Amino acid sequence: CSVIPQARSLTALSRINSNLLLCGIAAACIAAVVIALISQHVYGMQPCAWCVLQRMAFLAVALSCGLALLIRNLAAQFFIHAVAIGYSVSGIAAALWQHFNSASSTSCTLSLADRTLATLGFDVWVPGLFAPRASCADSAVNLLGIPYEFWSLMLFVLVTGALLFSAGLGISKHRHRHRPLH
């Protein structure tokens, strides 16, 4: 009968670890956007459309993490993790596309990023956060010798890994809860 308290403690521990991880992911994503806004509004580094898409992906991941913290249903949490991973992977794709295809272009006009932003309309609702103000070539900036989009890329890769790990903690929590009693 000592298995029951041990299983409950493992379940509680994995829930705490998963919740802390989700809070950390959300905080890192919000911090990335805050740093981008400081770069834009304090240091005059204007974003291109691909930069803005990455901001949106970070905020979508943070919002998904917040939602996952509120939901207790395992299937719903797993779905929310999958959605957050999708947002994070889209951020990886945006950062890679920005660096390898758009950073040398003098115009991002009518790119996928521009069409997406125009369709969503966030640039009209919150222009200080979501309006692209420069071409990709004009907004190409290095921080400590590393292109800004690579910093974003590194964080998206870490976030994706952390989300996968957090989803695994949820599955592990479920397994321990439903383990047969001996």
Secondary structure, 3 states (H helix, E strand, C coil): CCHHHHHHHHHHHHHHHHHHHHHHHHHHHHHHHHHHHHHHHCCCCCCCHHHHHHHHHHHHHHHHHHHHHHCCCHHHHHHHHHHHHHHHHHHHHHHHHHHHHHCCCCCCCCCHHHHHHHHHCHHHHCHHHHCCCCCCCCCCCEECCEEHHHHHHHHHHHHHHHHHHHHHHHHHHHHHHCCCCC
